[in-house]
Amino acid sequence: MEMLCWEMGKLVLEKLPLPHTDYLKLVQDHAVRVLEEIVTVVRTPDLNDFEVVEEIVRILEKHNISAGSCHDF
């Protein structure tokens, strides 16, 4: 679904470009920020594996990225 949204977004941007806006850079910058948050969690020595996964899922959800239903318990 996320890939479909990505492709639909690209089509919209091709048809309705706004001047002076680098959308790819905006997306890349956001992706880097999300990854930086995840790296911080992974490098936290006080968390066990389960807590790391929980925090990563929380980060993804915070950024409106679905972790899927397999993690719902």
MOPAC internal coordinates of N, CA, C and O (Angstrom, degrees):
PM7 1SCF
backbone

  N    0.0000 0     0.00 0     0.00 0    0    0    0
  C    1.4440 1     0.00 0     0.00 0    1    0    0
  C    1.5294 1   109.94 1     0.00 0    2    1    0
  O    1.2310 1   121.02 1   140.07 1    3    2    1
  N    1.3402 1   115.66 1   -39.93 1    3    2    1
  C    1.4578 1   118.63 1  -179.19 1    5    3    2
  C    1.5231 1   111.27 1   -64.95 1    6    5    3
  O    1.2310 1   120.97 1   143.28 1    7    6    5
  N    1.3463 1   115.75 1   -36.72 1    7    6    5
  C    1.4630 1   118.90 1   178.25 1    9    7    6
  C    1.5217 1   110.45 1   -66.97 1   10    9    7
  O    1.2310 1   120.48 1   142.07 1   11   10    9
  N    1.3183 1   116.69 1   -37.93 1   11   10    9
  C    1.4516 1   120.67 1   177.37 1   13   11   10
  C    1.5278 1   110.07 1   -62.47 1   14   13   11
  O    1.2310 1   120.56 1   134.87 1   15   14   13
  N    1.3188 1   116.54 1   -45.13 1   15   14   13
  C    1.4696 1   120.77 1   178.10 1   17   15   14
  C    1.5190 1   110.92 1   -60.74 1   18   17   15
  O    1.2310 1   121.00 1   138.54 1   19   18   17
  N    1.3322 1   115.70 1   -41.46 1   19   18   17
  C    1.4674 1   120.73 1   178.91 1   21   19   18
  C    1.5356 1   109.96 1   -59.61 1   22   21   19
  O    1.2310 1   120.62 1   131.63 1   23   22   21
  N    1.3279 1   116.41 1   -48.37 1   23   22   21
  C    1.4577 1   120.93 1  -178.69 1   25   23   22
  C    1.5265 1   111.14 1   -65.13 1   26   25   23
  O    1.2310 1   120.18 1   139.44 1   27   26   25
  N    1.3193 1   117.26 1   -40.56 1   27   26   25
  C    1.4679 1   120.67 1   178.03 1   29   27   26
  C    1.5247 1   110.04 1   -64.07 1   30   29   27
  O    1.2310 1   120.90 1   139.45 1   31   30   29
  N    1.3167 1   115.89 1   -40.55 1   31   30   29
  C    1.4589 1   119.99 1   177.84 1   33   31   30
  C    1.5186 1   112.11 1   -61.82 1   34   33   31
  O    1.2310 1   120.84 1   138.85 1   35   34   33
  N    1.3304 1   116.00 1   -41.15 1   35   34   33
  C    1.4716 1   119.65 1   178.08 1   37   35   34
  C    1.5287 1   110.55 1   -61.43 1   38   37   35
  O    1.2310 1   120.70 1   138.25 1   39   38   37
  N    1.3362 1   116.27 1   -41.75 1   39   38   37
  C    1.4675 1   119.39 1   179.12 1   41   39   38
  C    1.5235 1   111.32 1   -63.58 1   42   41   39
  O    1.2310 1   120.52 1   137.70 1   43   42   41
  N    1.3079 1   116.62 1   -42.30 1   43   42   41
  C    1.4699 1   120.44 1   178.72 1   45   43   42
  C    1.5198 1   110.05 1   -61.18 1   46   45   43
  O    1.2310 1   120.41 1   134.69 1   47   46   45
  N    1.3263 1   116.82 1   -45.31 1   47   46   45
  C    1.4585 1   120.26 1  -178.47 1   49   47   46
  C    1.5234 1   112.07 1   -65.48 1   50   49   47
  O    1.2310 1   120.17 1   147.54 1   51   50   49
  N    1.3269 1   117.29 1   -32.46 1   51   50   49
  C    1.4630 1   120.26 1   176.82 1   53   51   50
  C    1.5208 1   111.05 1   -67.15 1   54   53   51
  O    1.2310 1   120.53 1   144.17 1   55   54   53
  N    1.3207 1   116.59 1   -35.83 1   55   54   53
  C    1.4596 1   120.89 1  -176.24 1   57   55   54
  C    1.5282 1   112.76 1   -87.19 1   58   57   55
  O    1.2310 1   120.43 1   150.55 1   59   58   57
  N    1.3258 1   116.79 1   -29.45 1   59   58   57
  C    1.4641 1   120.99 1  -176.77 1   61   59   58
  C    1.5286 1   111.57 1  -127.16 1   62   61   59
  O    1.2310 1   120.12 1  -121.57 1   63   62   61
  N    1.3115 1   117.38 1    58.43 1   63   62   61
  C    1.4663 1   117.65 1  -177.58 1   65   63   62
  C    1.5291 1   111.55 1   -70.27 1   66   65   63
  O    1.2310 1   121.24 1   -44.17 1   67   66   65
  N    1.3018 1   115.24 1   135.83 1   67   66   65
  C    1.4507 1   120.42 1   174.17 1   69   67   66
  C    1.5269 1   107.72 1   -96.43 1   70   69   67
  O    1.2310 1   120.17 1   -42.76 1   71   70   69
  N    1.3196 1   117.27 1   137.24 1   71   70   69
  C    1.4650 1   119.24 1  -175.99 1   73   71   70
  C    1.5276 1   112.23 1   -64.72 1   74   73   71
  O    1.2310 1   121.19 1   -34.94 1   75   74   73
  N    1.3015 1   115.33 1   145.06 1   75   74   73
  C    1.4639 1   123.28 1   172.36 1   77   75   74
  C    1.5209 1   113.82 1    63.60 1   78   77   75
  O    1.2310 1   119.31 1  -152.81 1   79   78   77
  N    1.3015 1   118.92 1    27.19 1   79   78   77
  C    1.4569 1   121.25 1   177.19 1   81   79   78
  C    1.5183 1   108.85 1  -121.66 1   82   81   79
  O    1.2310 1   120.67 1   -59.86 1   83   82   81
  N    1.3149 1   116.32 1   120.14 1   83   82   81
  C    1.4564 1   121.73 1   178.94 1   85   83   82
  C    1.5306 1   107.54 1   -96.30 1   86   85   83
  O    1.2310 1   121.15 1   -89.51 1   87   86   85
  N    1.3393 1   115.41 1    90.49 1   87   86   85
  C    1.4628 1   120.82 1  -175.03 1   89   87   86
  C    1.5231 1   111.93 1   -65.14 1   90   89   87
  O    1.2310 1   120.55 1   140.53 1   91   90   89
  N    1.3238 1   116.55 1   -39.47 1   91   90   89
  C    1.4610 1   119.30 1   179.69 1   93   91   90
  C    1.5253 1   110.35 1   -60.11 1   94   93   91
  O    1.2310 1   120.25 1   137.94 1   95   94   93
  N    1.3164 1   117.12 1   -42.06 1   95   94   93
  C    1.4622 1   120.58 1   178.13 1   97   95   94
  C    1.5233 1   110.61 1   -64.01 1   98   97   95
  O    1.2310 1   119.84 1   140.24 1   99   98   97
  N    1.3221 1   117.90 1   -39.76 1   99   98   97
  C    1.4594 1   120.79 1   178.07 1  101   99   98
  C    1.5275 1   110.79 1   -60.43 1  102  101   99
  O    1.2310 1   120.73 1   134.58 1  103  102  101
  N    1.3245 1   116.21 1   -45.42 1  103  102  101
  C    1.4696 1   120.86 1  -179.93 1  105  103  102
  C    1.5214 1   110.14 1   -65.90 1  106  105  103
  O    1.2310 1   120.39 1   135.51 1  107  106  105
  N    1.3228 1   116.86 1   -44.49 1  107  106  105
  C    1.4607 1   120.27 1   179.92 1  109  107  106
  C    1.5302 1   110.98 1   -62.78 1  110  109  107
  O    1.2310 1   120.29 1   137.37 1  111  110  109
  N    1.3269 1   117.04 1   -42.63 1  111  110  109
  C    1.4639 1   120.73 1   178.62 1  113  111  110
  C    1.5255 1   110.80 1   -60.93 1  114  113  111
  O    1.2310 1   120.73 1   137.52 1  115  114  113
  N    1.3184 1   116.21 1   -42.48 1  115  114  113
  C    1.4638 1   120.29 1   179.06 1  117  115  114
  C    1.5223 1   110.41 1   -64.89 1  118  117  115
  O    1.2310 1   120.62 1   136.65 1  119  118  117
  N    1.3268 1   116.41 1   -43.35 1  119  118  117
  C    1.4643 1   120.41 1   179.53 1  121  119  118
  C    1.5289 1   111.04 1   -61.10 1  122  121  119
  O    1.2310 1   120.48 1   139.59 1  123  122  121
  N    1.3170 1   116.68 1   -40.41 1  123  122  121
  C    1.4649 1   120.35 1   179.06 1  125  123  122
  C    1.5252 1   110.07 1   -65.03 1  126  125  123
  O    1.2310 1   119.85 1   139.43 1  127  126  125
  N    1.3193 1   117.90 1   -40.57 1  127  126  125
  C    1.4804 1   120.49 1   178.54 1  129  127  126
  C    1.5278 1   110.68 1   -62.86 1  130  129  127
  O    1.2310 1   120.24 1   137.98 1  131  130  129
  N    1.3230 1   117.14 1   -42.02 1  131  130  129
  C    1.4683 1   120.74 1   178.46 1  133  131  130
  C    1.5255 1   109.59 1   -62.61 1  134  133  131
  O    1.2310 1   120.33 1   134.01 1  135  134  133
  N    1.3239 1   116.98 1   -45.99 1  135  134  133
  C    1.4622 1   120.10 1   179.31 1  137  135  134
  C    1.5284 1   112.04 1   -63.31 1  138  137  135
  O    1.2310 1   120.03 1   142.98 1  139  138  137
  N    1.3230 1   117.54 1   -37.02 1  139  138  137
  C    1.4641 1   120.39 1   177.31 1  141  139  138
  C    1.5305 1   110.65 1   -62.53 1  142  141  139
  O    1.2310 1   120.45 1   140.39 1  143  142  141
  N    1.3210 1   116.75 1   -39.61 1  143  142  141
  C    1.4682 1   120.23 1   176.98 1  145  143  142
  C    1.5266 1   110.40 1   -63.20 1  146  145  143
  O    1.2310 1   120.68 1   136.85 1  147  146  145
  N    1.3227 1   116.31 1   -43.15 1  147  146  145
  C    1.4616 1   120.50 1  -179.30 1  149  147  146
  C    1.5254 1   110.42 1   -65.60 1  150  149  147
  O    1.2310 1   120.01 1   137.34 1  151  150  149
  N    1.3190 1   117.59 1   -42.66 1  151  150  149
  C    1.4643 1   121.07 1   179.04 1  153  151  150
  C    1.5270 1   110.51 1   -60.45 1  154  153  151
  O    1.2310 1   120.24 1   139.18 1  155  154  153
  N    1.3168 1   117.14 1   -40.82 1  155  154  153
  C    1.4604 1   120.71 1   178.25 1  157  155  154
  C    1.5239 1   110.70 1   -59.07 1  158  157  155
  O    1.2310 1   120.67 1   137.10 1  159  158  157
  N    1.3274 1   116.32 1   -42.90 1  159  158  157
  C    1.4636 1   120.75 1   179.16 1  161  159  158
  C    1.5284 1   110.54 1   -65.41 1  162  161  159
  O    1.2310 1   120.28 1   133.48 1  163  162  161
  N    1.3249 1   117.07 1   -46.52 1  163  162  161
  C    1.4634 1   120.98 1  -177.89 1  165  163  162
  C    1.5303 1   110.88 1   -61.74 1  166  165  163
  O    1.2310 1   120.33 1   147.46 1  167  166  165
  N    1.3096 1   116.97 1   -32.54 1  167  166  165
  C    1.4684 1   121.24 1  -178.70 1  169  167  166
  C    1.5242 1   113.67 1   -86.17 1  170  169  167
  O    1.2310 1   119.67 1  -177.97 1  171  170  169
  N    1.3185 1   118.23 1     2.03 1  171  170  169
  C    1.4572 1   121.68 1   179.61 1  173  171  170
  C    1.5187 1   108.93 1   -81.08 1  174  173  171
  O    1.2310 1   120.02 1   -69.35 1  175  174  173
  N    1.3375 1   117.57 1   110.65 1  175  174  173
  C    1.4615 1   120.27 1  -173.72 1  177  175  174
  C    1.5286 1   113.99 1   -71.09 1  178  177  175
  O    1.2310 1   119.59 1   160.21 1  179  178  177
  N    1.3225 1   118.38 1   -19.79 1  179  178  177
  C    1.4618 1   121.28 1  -176.67 1  181  179  178
  C    1.5259 1   113.55 1   -79.62 1  182  181  179
  O    1.2310 1   119.99 1   171.53 1  183  182  181
  N    1.3225 1   117.62 1    -8.47 1  183  182  181
  C    1.4636 1   120.71 1  -177.39 1  185  183  182
  C    1.5254 1   110.75 1   -96.73 1  186  185  183
  O    1.2310 1   121.03 1   -41.32 1  187  186  185
  N    1.3399 1   115.64 1   138.68 1  187  186  185
  C    1.4642 1   118.66 1   172.94 1  189  187  186
  C    1.5318 1   108.30 1   -84.15 1  190  189  187
  O    1.2310 1   120.50 1    -6.46 1  191  190  189
  N    1.3189 1   116.65 1   173.54 1  191  190  189
  C    1.4704 1   120.64 1  -175.70 1  193  191  190
  C    1.5275 1   112.23 1   -57.31 1  194  193  191
  O    1.2310 1   120.34 1   137.66 1  195  194  193
  N    1.3200 1   116.95 1   -42.34 1  195  194  193
  C    1.4580 1   120.52 1  -179.94 1  197  195  194
  C    1.5276 1   110.66 1   -61.77 1  198  197  195
  O    1.2310 1   120.33 1   135.94 1  199  198  197
  N    1.3140 1   116.97 1   -44.06 1  199  198  197
  C    1.4661 1   121.14 1  -179.98 1  201  199  198
  C    1.5273 1   111.13 1   -65.52 1  202  201  199
  O    1.2310 1   120.45 1   143.87 1  203  202  201
  N    1.3301 1   116.74 1   -36.13 1  203  202  201
  C    1.4670 1   120.13 1   177.32 1  205  203  202
  C    1.5240 1   109.92 1   -62.11 1  206  205  203
  O    1.2310 1   120.70 1   132.93 1  207  206  205
  N    1.3290 1   116.27 1   -47.07 1  207  206  205
  C    1.4653 1   120.01 1   179.52 1  209  207  206
  C    1.5261 1   110.22 1   -61.66 1  210  209  207
  O    1.2310 1   120.30 1   136.34 1  211  210  209
  N    1.3215 1   117.03 1   -43.66 1  211  210  209
  C    1.4699 1   120.69 1   178.70 1  213  211  210
  C    1.5259 1   111.17 1   -58.14 1  214  213  211
  O    1.2310 1   120.44 1   136.05 1  215  214  213
  N    1.3183 1   116.76 1   -43.95 1  215  214  213
  C    1.4654 1   120.94 1  -179.39 1  217  215  214
  C    1.5240 1   111.34 1   -67.45 1  218  217  215
  O    1.2310 1   120.41 1   140.61 1  219  218  217
  N    1.3208 1   116.83 1   -39.39 1  219  218  217
  C    1.4674 1   119.40 1   178.11 1  221  219  218
  C    1.5203 1   110.38 1   -63.47 1  222  221  219
  O    1.2310 1   120.32 1   136.61 1  223  222  221
  N    1.3242 1   117.00 1   -43.39 1  223  222  221
  C    1.4698 1   120.52 1   177.30 1  225  223  222
  C    1.5214 1   110.29 1   -61.54 1  226  225  223
  O    1.2310 1   120.02 1   138.56 1  227  226  225
  N    1.3279 1   117.56 1   -41.44 1  227  226  225
  C    1.4662 1   121.52 1   178.16 1  229  227  226
  C    1.5286 1   110.49 1   -60.62 1  230  229  227
  O    1.2310 1   120.28 1   136.47 1  231  230  229
  N    1.3277 1   117.06 1   -43.53 1  231  230  229
  C    1.4680 1   121.37 1   178.98 1  233  231  230
  C    1.5221 1   110.30 1   -61.94 1  234  233  231
  O    1.2310 1   120.56 1   133.28 1  235  234  233
  N    1.3316 1   116.53 1   -46.72 1  235  234  233
  C    1.4612 1   119.94 1   179.32 1  237  235  234
  C    1.5248 1   111.16 1   -59.53 1  238  237  235
  O    1.2310 1   120.68 1   134.01 1  239  238  237
  N    1.3254 1   116.30 1   -45.99 1  239  238  237
  C    1.4639 1   120.14 1   179.65 1  241  239  238
  C    1.5282 1   111.27 1   -63.12 1  242  241  239
  O    1.2310 1   120.42 1   142.10 1  243  242  241
  N    1.3164 1   116.80 1   -37.90 1  243  242  241
  C    1.4674 1   121.22 1   178.73 1  245  243  242
  C    1.5244 1   110.72 1   -59.51 1  246  245  243
  O    1.2310 1   120.86 1   147.85 1  247  246  245
  N    1.3243 1   115.97 1   -32.15 1  247  246  245
  C    1.4589 1   121.12 1  -178.99 1  249  247  246
  C    1.5299 1   111.81 1   -99.88 1  250  249  247
  O    1.2310 1   120.78 1  -161.34 1  251  250  249
  N    1.3291 1   116.11 1    18.66 1  251  250  249
  C    1.4690 1   122.49 1   177.36 1  253  251  250
  C    1.5200 1   113.27 1    59.02 1  254  253  251
  O    1.2310 1   120.91 1  -141.65 1  255  254  253
  N    1.3354 1   115.86 1    38.35 1  255  254  253
  C    1.4526 1   122.09 1   175.16 1  257  255  254
  C    1.5272 1   106.76 1  -112.20 1  258  257  255
  O    1.2310 1   120.57 1   -58.86 1  259  258  257
  N    1.3017 1   116.52 1   121.14 1  259  258  257
  C    1.4563 1   120.31 1  -177.25 1  261  259  258
  C    1.5213 1   111.17 1   -72.70 1  262  261  259
  O    1.2310 1   121.16 1   -46.76 1  263  262  261
  N    1.3242 1   115.39 1   133.24 1  263  262  261
  C    1.4649 1   120.92 1   174.02 1  265  263  262
  C    1.5275 1   110.35 1   -92.18 1  266  265  263
  O    1.2310 1   120.43 1  -179.37 1  267  266  265
  N    1.3093 1   116.79 1     0.63 1  267  266  265
  C    1.4588 1   121.55 1  -179.13 1  269  267  266
  C    1.5210 1   111.57 1    84.15 1  270  269  267
  O    1.2310 1   121.10 1    -9.94 1  271  270  269
  N    1.2901 1   115.51 1   170.06 1  271  270  269
  C    1.4697 1   120.35 1  -175.61 1  273  271  270
  C    1.5125 1   112.88 1   -86.13 1  274  273  271
  O    1.2310 1   119.42 1   167.78 1  275  274  273
  N    1.3199 1   118.71 1   -12.22 1  275  274  273
  C    1.4660 1   119.67 1  -177.35 1  277  275  274
  C    1.5250 1   111.70 1   -65.85 1  278  277  275
  O    1.2310 1   120.19 1   164.41 1  279  278  277
  N    1.3187 1   117.24 1   -15.59 1  279  278  277
  C    1.4649 1   120.00 1  -179.33 1  281  279  278
  C    1.5298 1   111.65 1   -94.82 1  282  281  279
  O    1.2310 1   119.48 1   173.06 1  283  282  281
  N    1.3067 1   118.59 1    -6.94 1  283  282  281
  C    1.4680 1   121.73 1  -178.96 1  285  283  282
  C    1.5211 1   110.09 1   -77.31 1  286  285  283
  O    1.2310 1   120.65 1   -71.66 1  287  286  285
  N    1.3253 1   116.36 1   108.34 1  287  286  285
  C    1.4655 1   120.30 1   174.36 1  289  287  286
  C    1.5006 1   109.78 1  -151.20 1  290  289  287
  O    1.2310 1   120.10 1   180.00 1  291  290  289

